Amino acid sequence: MRWVTREKIKVDRVACPWLIKNFVDPQAEFVFLPRDTDWARIDNGIVFDVPNCELGHHGEDVSFNSILKKYKLADPALVLLGEIVRAADSHPSNPHAAGEGLRWIAGGFGKLGLSDHEILEREFVVYDALYAECKRQVTKA
């Protein structure tokens, strides 16, 4: 399936493709379009992390959280990762402490002059590692 979002990806628009590839659609293809795209007119893919879409921000939830809910992904480690992504991507009332570090990492990737696809390729390993740590954290609790 084709998954469509805004270009110039950072936290949530990297975390969501990682989540989609690993837990929703292993064959996913990601398309990055300009911010001023008319998202309501996209009919050849699933739109995510853009204004006024189902798989977007709702209340304090970021798009990662919306995908977890839509696809009924209840793994406690993914839920914890969602809290970290939320803290890094928005300003929730009770942010997870690891969010600030993730925000810095995402900002750094944005400064490397890479394409959106190159950022995904390189940053997915960060999410692999973060997910592994989330699994460790939830199993020791």
Buried (B, 14 or more C-beta within 10 A) or exposed (E): EEBBBBEEBBBBBBBBBBBBBBBBBEEBEBBBBEEEBEBEEBEEBBBBBBEEBEBBBEEEBBBBBBBBBEBEBEBEBBBBBBBBBBBBBBEBEEBBEBBEEBBEBBEEBBEEEBEBEEBBEEBBEBBEEBBEBBBEBBEEE
